């Protein structure tokens, strides 16, 4: 009787296998929980002005240790899920809506129609789509909600003979190139400037230049990657499996006949386009958020199903199947959120902020501004919310900047760019992990794609932070 043997390459492959995204986040959460037993707990006093609660500079003090118990560790996961519920349901409803649109044939018909015109103009396509989403990102209209557009990027990628990385990047990187170099977003930029006692959206001239540098570098980087996909020797970072996510985008574009693009399809897409346009208006004028966008997707699903001739039962069943395809990506948002819950319950966040601020004391203006920039990037791995970081860090840095001869405008921008350059590689970012889960891209493969661009962004930010100090960049 022969016994099964495992070859050396197979053993090596098993050893090199990276942990699943859930496993990675679980391990980070566990390390943070253990840290609550050893890292000194402390907190700043807080003051409330209107609806904004901020830390009081110089008020940091040690408090009794607040270790997170084993029970607290596991319930933090549930708290993270509850706290992220609006984004979780947005992701699920996005999957349901996309499934219905695919069943009507409207998406496939539209995609093939558009691609047939732009197949030889892929740079133009990247410029248009990336530029559009960057505008939505830099104004804060679409940030977390970008998750809802990722499945469309995957479908487009199939038709253009790209891989899932390129499809997700055009939309996600396009949006976050704008958001990371924000110009007009109420949060975190408007909030940060309010806390720093600066005129809201002041300093817009230099910010526009920074935004354009972020956007242009991103467009060129994505385009060069799509060119790489045509090189058989280099190929995709995903290897032979260009589309790891199942249930998104249907079959390969090469294996199906080109569908018709009928008047009914155009009507369905027109209704969906008007619905998304209505959401953008609501976000800009009425303060709509993820909750309203989830409602818009439900409306789109019902309207598309009825216009597509689907029966009520078919609409419901197709919607649920679509939701199921994105459960992995939805729940990982809550898993990422639980890390912040653990650090807050363990009273460690203020200790970290105080430590980072203390390290900056005594630096020259340029060195101090660079230190703020790097400290903000490091802190963002623990506080993945831009507004959450602003209300803790800006009140500490603003008076420190005054003492160091750094304008408050530079201090605010150092925080904005610091958190921005790590946004798209941060494993505790619920949005990033949801994007990767929805597109099926392993985190390690995404890092191989994203780290060079993040370093380019870092250098751009570094240059402009130094310029800001040298020109004494003020409120206006």
N, C-alpha and C positions, 0 to 999 in steps of 0.2 A: 504494500500500500504506500503510495507516494504522499509525502507531506508537502503542504503548500509552503513555498519559500517566497520571501520578499526581496527583491533585488536592491542593491545598494542605492541606485538612483531614486527608487521609490521611497526608501527609508529617508534619504536626504530631503526629498520633496516634502515628506511629512514633517520633518524637523523644521523646515524653513517656512511652513505654512503660518501665515499671520492670523492673529485672533480676529474673530468676527467683530464688527463695530460694537455690538452689544457687550461682548466680552471685554473689549478695550475700555468702554465707558464704565462698566462694572468695576474693573480693576482700579481705574482712576478714583471712582467714588469710594472704594474700599480704603485706598491710601489716604484720601482726605478724612475719612472717618477715624482711622488710626491716628492721624495727626491731631485730631481734637483732644486726644489724651495727653499729648506731649508739648504741642506748641502753645505758648502762653495765650490765654484768651484776653481780649480787651475790646474796648469800644470808644467811639467818640460820642460826645453829647450831640443831640440833634436839635435843630430849630426849624420851625415851619413858617414859610412865608407864602401866603395864598395856598396853592395846591402843591407847592414844592417843599419837600423836607430834605435838608442838607446837613452834612456833618459840620460841627463847629471847630475851626482850626485851633490847634493847641490844646484841645480838650481830651485828648486820648488818655485813657487810664486803664490799668489792669483790673480785671474782674475775676470772680471765681471761675475756675475751669468748668466748662460746659461740654463734657464729652458726649458724643452721640452714641447711644447704646446700640447693641445689636438689633433690638426691635426698632429703634429710631432709624437705623441704617436702611432697613427694608421698607419701612413706611415712608422714608424720604423718596423712594422710587414712585410710590403712589402719589405723594404730594407733588412730585415733578410732573406726573401725568395730568393731575388735576390743574396745576398751574399753567400747563401748556395746552389745555383742552381746546382752546379756540383754534390753534394752529393744527392740532391733531385732526380735528374734524374737517378743517379746510383741506388737508391733504386727502383724507378719505373721500370727501365729496368731489374733489378734483378727479380722483380715479374713477368714480361712478359716472361723472359727466363725460369724461373722455371716452369711456366704454360705450356710452350711448351714441356719441357723435361718430365713433368708428362704425357702430352697427348700422347707422343710417347711410354710411358711405360718403358723408359730406367731407370729412377730413381727408380721406385718401384721394378723393376727387380733386379737392382744392390743392393739396400738396403736389400731386403729380402735375397739375396745371401750372402752378407757380414754378416748380422745379424745372419743367421743360423749357421755361423762358430764362431761368437764371443758372442753368447747369454749367454754363461756361463763364459765368460772372460771379464766382463764389466769393471773391473779395468784396464785391458790391453788396452781396447778400449779408456778409458778416458786418459790414459797415452800417447797413440800414438797420438790421435787427439789433446788433450790439449797441449802436448809437441810441436807438429808441429806448431800450431797456435801461441804458445808462442815465438818460434823462429822467425816466421814472424813478430810478434809484437815487439820484442826487437830489431830487426834490422830495424824497421820502414817500412818494405815492405808492410805489411797489417795493417792499423790502422782504418781509417774511412771506408775503403773498407770491413771491417769485416761484415758490415751490409749485404752485398751481400751473405754471407754464412749462415746467420741465418735461412732462410727457410729450408735449408738442415738439419740443426741441429734439427728443429722441426719434419721433416719427420723421421729422425733417432730415435728421442725420441719416436715416436708412435710405431715404430717397436720393440724397446727395452722395451716397457711398462714403460717408464719414463713419466714425465709431461713436459710441455713447459719450465718450469724453468730450469730443468736439460738439456734439449736439447739446449736452448740458452746459458746456462752457460758453457758447454763444449767448445763451440766455442768462445763466447765473453769473458768470464773470462780467458780462455786459452790464447787468444790473448793479453788481457790487463794485465795479470800477467806478461807477457814479456815486454809489452810497459811501464808499470808503474815502472818496475825495468830495464829500458832500458840500453843496453850495447853499441849498435852501431847505434842508430837512428840518422840520420843527423839533424832532428828536433824533439824534442827540445834539445836533449843532445849536439849534435855537435854545434848547434847555441849558446847554453848557454856557453859552454866552450870557444868558439871563443870570445864571448863578455867579458868573465872573463879573457881573455888572457891566457888560458891554452892550451896545446897541444890537438888537437882534438882526442877524444876517449881515452884520458889518464886515468889512474886509473882503468884500465879494470879488474885487478885482484880481487879487493874487490867487484867490480860491478858484476862480475860473481857469486860470493858467494851470494850476495843479490838476484840476479835473481833466483838462484836455490832455495833459501828459499821461495821466492814468489811463484814459480811454484809448488814446492812440497806441500806447505800448501794449495794451490788452488786445486790440484789434490785430496788430501786426503779429503778436505772439500766437493768437488762435489761428490766424491765416497760415503761418509757417507750420503749425502742427497739422493742418489739413493737407498741406503740401507733402508733409512727411508720410501721410497715410498712403500716398500713391507710390512711395518708395518701398519695393518689396523687401529690401534688406532691413530697413528700419521698421516700417509698419506701425501698428497700433501699440500703445502701452498696455492694452488689454490682451495682447497676444492674439490667438486665433478666435477667441470669443469676443466679438466686437460689441455685442449687445447682451450682457449678462442678465439683465432684468427680463423676467418672463411676463408676457401679457401686455407689453407696451409696444405699440408700433406695428403689431401684426407680423405678417411674414416679410421676408426680405423683399425689397423692391424688385430684385431681379427675378424672383420666382412667381410673380403674379402679373396678370395682364393689366395694362393701364386702365383704370376705371373711368367711367364717364363723369363729367362734371355738369350735372343737370341744373335746371332752374330751381328745383326743390332743394338741392344742395346749397345753392347760392342763397336761397331764402333762409335756410337753417343757419348758415354762417353769418348772414346779415343780422339775424336776431341775436346770435351769440356775441357778435361784434358790438352791437348797440348795448347789450347787457354789460359787457366789460367796459365800454365807454361810460356807461352810467355809473359803474363802480368807481372809475377813475375820477369822474366829476364829484361823486359823493366823498371820495377820499380827500380831494383837494378842498372842497367847499363845505362839506358837512361833517368832516372828521370821521368818516367811516373807517373801520379797521378790518381785521381778519374775520370777525363775526359776520359783518355785512357781506364780505366776499364769499363766505361759505353759503350764505343765503342766495347770492347771485348765481352760484354754481348749481344749487338745487333748482332754481327757476330755469336756468339754461338746460338742465337735463330734462325737465318735464316738457319745456317748449320744443326742444329738438326732437324728443321722442314722438310727440304728437304730430309735429310737422313732417317727421320722417315716416309716418304711417304705422308706428308701433302701437300695439295694444297696451293697455294700462299695466297688465301683469308682466308683459315683456319689458316695459320701462323699469318696473320695480326690480325684476330679477337681474336685468343687465346692470342696473345701477349698483346693486349689492355685490355682484361679481367684480365690478370695477373697483369698488371700495376694498374688497378682499385683496386685490392685487397690490395695494399700497399700504396694507396694515404694517408691514415691516418698517416702511419709511415713516409712517405716522407715529408709531409708538416710540421710535428712537428719539424723537424730540423731547418727550417726557423723561427719557433715560438721561439725556444730556442735562436737562433742567435740574435733576435730582442732585447733581454735584453742587450747584449753587445753594440748594436747600440745606445740604449737609454743612457747608461752610458757614452759612448764616446761623443755623441752629447751634453750631459749635463755637460761635463767636470768634471766628478766625479772620473774617474779611477785613475788619478794621485793623487788626494786627498787621496784616500784610501791607495795607495801604500806609500805615504809619511807618513801617520799616522802609518802604520804598522812598517815602518823602524824606525821611531822616538821612538816607544815603546821598541825597542831592544837595544837602546844605554845604555851603562853602565853595561850590563850583563857580567857574567863570560863566558869563552869560551864554556863550555858545555851548560850552560843555554842559551847563545846566539844562539848556533847552534840549540837547541831544539825550541827556539823562531822563528828562520827562518823557520824551518820545519812546525810549526803550522801556522805561518803567510802565508806561501805559500799555505797550504791547505785551509785556509779561503779565500784567494784572488782568488783561483781557482773557487769558487762559482760565482764570478763576471766575471772572465776572463777564460772561459772554454777552450780556445785555449792554448796549452802548449807553442807554439812559441810566442803567444801574451803576455803571462805572462813573458816569458824570456826576451823579449826586453824591458819591463818596469821595472821588478824587479831586474834582475841580475846586471845591471849597478849600482843600489843603494846598493845592498848587498855586492858586491865585495870589494869596498873600506871600507865599514863598517866592513867586516870580517877581513881585515888587521888591523884595529884599535883594534879589540876585541881579536886578537891572534888566529883567526880561519883561517885555510887554505882555499883558494878559491875553492879547490876541494870539501871540506866539504860543503861550502856554495852552490855550484852548486848542489851537491847531495841532500842537504836539500830541495832545490826547486823542484828537480825532484821527490823525494819521497813524498814531501808534496802534490803536485798536483796529484801524482799517487794514493795515498791511498783514495782520494775522487772521483777519476774519475768515478768509477762505481756506485756511489750513488748520483752524482751531477745532480739535476733536470735541470740545465741550459746546460747540455751536449747534443748537438744535436745527437751525436752517440748513447748515452744511451737511450734517449727518442725514437729514431728511432728503436732501437733493441727491446724495450719493445712494441712499437706499432706494429711492424712486427710480434712479437710472441704472442701478445694479453695479455701480463702480466701486470696487474695493477701496478703502481709505488709503492704503499704502500706494496703490496705483495712482490715485488722485494726487497724493503728495509728489510723486515723481513728475506729474504734469505741472502741478501748481507751484511748487517751491521755487523754481527759477523765476517765474513771474512775480511771486511774492518778494523775492530779493530785488527784482527790478523796481517794484513799487517802493521797497524800503529805501533804496538809493535815491529815488525821486523825492521821497518825503524828506530824507536827510538833507538833500541839497536845499529844498525850499524852507526847511526849518532854519538852516544857517542863514539863508537869504533874509528871512523874516527878522532874525536878530540883528543882522547887519544894517538893514534899512529902518530898524526901530518901528516895525509894523504896528501901527496903532489901531484905534477903534474904527477908523473910516478908510 
